[in-house]
Amino acid sequence: LSNCIKLDIRLGIVGMASENGGIRVYPNPTTGSFTITSTLNIEKVEVSNLLGQKLISQNGNATTMTINLEKFSAGVYVIKVNDSFVERVVKE
């Protein structure tokens, strides 16, 4: 079991605004960069691939953050915001 990865992936944003601080991730799918907005401050964003490998870790203190995926291949990425909200982003 040491090679297992547990991901809590939530798809979409409908009906989740009150439980996640109003976090939105767009555009999704993206061709390069995407924006995260929140009603609360975004303190940390992590981007991982589906194998759980952390590709980006970015700290902040704002209600809007832009993440650039241009150097990464097309595919599905897992976005974790403030160590709690999880979303998948598709890069075309």
Backbone as CSV, one residue per row, in Angstrom:
resi,resn,N_x,N_y,N_z,CA_x,CA_y,CA_z,C_x,C_y,C_z
1,LEU,0.801,-1.208,0.000,0.000,0.000,0.000,0.838,1.265,0.000
2,SER,2.127,1.161,0.158,2.967,2.354,0.198,3.042,3.051,-1.150
3,ASN,2.658,2.382,-2.238,2.685,2.986,-3.565,1.338,3.565,-3.967
4,CYS,0.371,3.565,-3.074,-0.962,4.075,-3.373,-1.009,5.592,-3.189
5,ILE,-1.798,6.220,-4.046,-2.012,7.663,-3.957,-3.496,7.900,-3.808
6,LYS,-3.869,8.681,-2.822,-5.278,9.009,-2.610,-5.515,10.439,-3.068
7,LEU,-6.440,10.618,-4.006,-6.795,11.942,-4.502,-8.265,12.192,-4.245
8,ASP,-8.576,13.359,-3.725,-9.954,13.791,-3.545,-10.229,14.803,-4.652
9,ILE,-10.803,14.333,-5.757,-11.010,15.197,-6.918,-12.479,15.574,-7.002
10,ARG,-12.705,16.881,-7.093,-14.059,17.387,-7.272,-14.146,17.943,-8.680
11,LEU,-15.147,17.543,-9.388,-15.313,17.992,-10.752,-16.357,19.096,-10.802
12,GLY,-15.990,20.222,-11.399,-16.922,21.323,-11.559,-16.962,22.241,-10.368
13,ILE,-17.733,23.326,-10.510,-17.812,24.308,-9.442,-19.244,24.610,-9.026
14,VAL,-20.226,24.013,-9.679,-21.618,24.297,-9.379,-21.964,23.832,-7.973
15,GLY,-22.555,24.707,-7.181,-23.026,24.350,-5.851,-21.938,24.222,-4.808
16,MET,-20.723,24.626,-5.124,-19.630,24.452,-4.187,-19.126,25.778,-3.625
17,ALA,-19.672,26.887,-4.043,-19.135,28.195,-3.659,-19.100,28.393,-2.151
18,SER,-20.125,27.969,-1.449,-20.158,28.220,-0.008,-19.183,27.342,0.758
19,GLU,-18.919,26.136,0.263,-18.039,25.235,0.998,-16.572,25.394,0.651
20,ASN,-16.242,26.138,-0.412,-14.844,26.237,-0.816,-14.333,27.663,-0.888
21,GLY,-15.003,28.606,-0.267,-14.547,29.987,-0.301,-14.793,30.652,-1.639
22,GLY,-15.729,30.113,-2.428,-16.039,30.706,-3.723,-14.922,30.534,-4.737
23,ILE,-14.173,29.460,-4.660,-13.054,29.244,-5.577,-13.556,28.854,-6.960
24,ARG,-12.993,29.533,-7.978,-13.282,29.222,-9.380,-11.965,29.023,-10.104
25,VAL,-11.919,28.061,-11.017,-10.744,27.785,-11.829,-11.177,27.880,-13.297
26,TYR,-10.533,28.771,-14.062,-10.926,28.967,-15.465,-9.767,29.546,-16.265
27,PRO,-9.720,29.393,-17.581,-10.589,28.503,-18.365,-10.184,27.049,-18.150
28,ASN,-11.132,26.193,-18.306,-10.896,24.774,-18.157,-11.781,24.038,-19.146
29,PRO,-11.212,23.491,-20.202,-9.798,23.252,-20.464,-9.046,24.536,-20.827
30,THR,-7.706,24.442,-20.734,-6.832,25.566,-21.040,-5.798,25.142,-22.084
31,THR,-5.231,26.141,-22.761,-4.143,25.852,-23.690,-2.800,26.267,-23.107
32,GLY,-2.808,26.896,-21.936,-1.553,27.332,-21.326,-1.713,27.702,-19.874
33,SER,-2.268,28.871,-19.628,-2.425,29.308,-18.242,-3.891,29.313,-17.846
34,PHE,-4.123,29.281,-16.533,-5.482,29.363,-16.011,-5.462,30.262,-14.783
35,THR,-6.627,30.746,-14.427,-6.772,31.672,-13.309,-7.600,31.023,-12.214
36,ILE,-7.203,31.281,-10.978,-7.960,30.841,-9.801,-8.426,32.102,-9.093
37,THR,-9.726,32.189,-8.808,-10.254,33.301,-8.019,-10.970,32.737,-6.804
38,SER,-11.004,33.535,-5.754,-11.628,33.087,-4.512,-12.150,34.289,-3.745
39,THR,-13.159,34.073,-2.933,-13.634,35.138,-2.050,-12.711,35.285,-0.843
40,LEU,-11.898,34.262,-0.580,-10.896,34.293,0.493,-9.508,34.361,-0.135
41,ASN,-8.505,34.736,0.640,-7.143,34.780,0.111,-6.662,33.391,-0.291
42,ILE,-5.986,33.343,-1.429,-5.346,32.120,-1.899,-3.923,32.162,-1.365
43,GLU,-3.610,31.270,-0.458,-2.295,31.270,0.174,-1.331,30.285,-0.474
44,LYS,-1.863,29.198,-1.050,-0.990,28.185,-1.636,-1.721,27.448,-2.745
45,VAL,-1.019,27.241,-3.863,-1.546,26.447,-4.967,-0.498,25.403,-5.333
46,GLU,-0.944,24.162,-5.461,-0.071,23.082,-5.908,-0.677,22.451,-7.151
47,VAL,0.178,22.144,-8.115,-0.248,21.468,-9.333,0.506,20.145,-9.395
48,SER,-0.251,19.062,-9.562,0.346,17.723,-9.648,-0.167,17.021,-10.892
49,ASN,0.592,16.045,-11.354,0.079,15.206,-12.438,-0.763,14.096,-11.812
50,LEU,-1.317,13.229,-12.648,-2.194,12.177,-12.129,-1.446,11.080,-11.383
51,LEU,-0.109,11.115,-11.438,0.696,10.175,-10.655,0.987,10.717,-9.258
52,GLY,0.525,11.955,-8.995,0.752,12.560,-7.694,2.064,13.318,-7.581
53,GLN,2.789,13.445,-8.689,4.052,14.177,-8.674,3.780,15.679,-8.689
54,LYS,4.305,16.387,-7.678,4.090,17.822,-7.579,4.941,18.536,-8.620
55,LEU,4.293,19.305,-9.493,4.977,20.010,-10.570,5.171,21.487,-10.270
56,ILE,4.202,22.082,-9.575,4.247,23.506,-9.238,3.767,23.665,-7.806
57,SER,4.455,24.511,-7.055,4.000,24.923,-5.729,4.203,26.435,-5.670
58,GLN,3.117,27.156,-5.539,3.184,28.615,-5.585,2.453,29.199,-4.380
59,ASN,3.133,30.074,-3.647,2.531,30.746,-2.498,2.027,32.120,-2.916
60,GLY,1.020,32.598,-2.216,0.469,33.908,-2.514,-0.311,34.446,-1.337
61,ASN,-0.912,35.582,-1.537,-1.755,36.200,-0.523,-2.701,37.165,-1.227
62,ALA,-3.527,36.599,-2.119,-4.439,37.411,-2.918,-5.683,36.588,-3.226
63,THR,-6.692,37.224,-3.773,-7.923,36.523,-4.129,-7.899,36.026,-5.573
64,THR,-6.832,36.352,-6.311,-6.676,35.897,-7.694,-5.244,35.429,-7.908
65,MET,-5.098,34.312,-8.620,-3.774,33.782,-8.927,-3.817,33.173,-10.320
66,THR,-2.757,33.384,-11.109,-2.657,32.791,-12.435,-1.521,31.780,-12.437
67,ILE,-1.802,30.609,-12.979,-0.828,29.526,-13.037,-0.547,29.209,-14.511
68,ASN,0.723,29.081,-14.857,1.131,28.829,-16.234,1.525,27.366,-16.407
69,LEU,0.830,26.676,-17.315,1.122,25.274,-17.624,1.774,25.110,-18.989
70,GLU,2.213,26.204,-19.605,2.710,26.146,-20.978,3.862,25.169,-21.173
71,LYS,4.728,25.007,-20.185,5.883,24.118,-20.356,5.552,22.637,-20.132
72,PHE,4.303,22.353,-19.759,3.894,20.981,-19.503,3.102,20.423,-20.687
73,SER,3.132,19.112,-20.834,2.421,18.423,-21.912,0.917,18.515,-21.731
74,ALA,0.203,18.274,-22.825,-1.252,18.195,-22.753,-1.626,17.038,-21.834
75,GLY,-2.685,17.217,-21.064,-3.133,16.166,-20.158,-3.981,16.728,-19.045
76,VAL,-4.211,15.914,-18.036,-5.030,16.292,-16.889,-4.108,16.560,-15.701
77,TYR,-4.347,17.675,-15.022,-3.551,18.062,-13.865,-4.476,18.287,-12.676
78,VAL,-3.966,18.010,-11.489,-4.739,18.172,-10.262,-4.266,19.457,-9.582
79,ILE,-5.209,20.333,-9.284,-4.917,21.616,-8.666,-5.418,21.565,-7.232
80,LYS,-4.548,21.895,-6.290,-4.920,21.933,-4.872,-4.734,23.361,-4.385
81,VAL,-5.794,23.946,-3.840,-5.770,25.334,-3.378,-5.938,25.358,-1.864
82,ASN,-5.018,26.044,-1.178,-5.069,26.199,0.286,-5.181,24.865,1.019
83,ASP,-4.535,23.845,0.496,-4.491,22.519,1.115,-5.857,21.869,1.317
84,SER,-6.898,22.360,0.618,-8.199,21.738,0.820,-8.991,21.576,-0.475
85,PHE,-9.163,22.614,-1.252,-9.956,22.545,-2.472,-9.153,21.845,-3.563
86,VAL,-9.756,20.852,-4.210,-9.082,20.113,-5.267,-9.940,20.168,-6.528
87,GLU,-9.291,20.443,-7.645,-9.964,20.553,-8.940,-9.064,19.926,-9.983
88,ARG,-9.622,19.418,-11.037,-8.797,18.933,-12.137,-8.843,19.974,-13.253
89,VAL,-7.718,20.148,-13.930,-7.620,21.069,-15.063,-7.086,20.283,-16.235
90,VAL,-7.708,20.472,-17.385,-7.271,19.803,-18.598,-6.477,20.809,-19.430
91,LYS,-5.249,20.410,-19.796,-4.441,21.230,-20.706,-4.486,20.569,-22.074
92,GLU,-4.908,21.362,-23.046,-5.015,20.833,-24.413,-3.731,21.039,-25.171
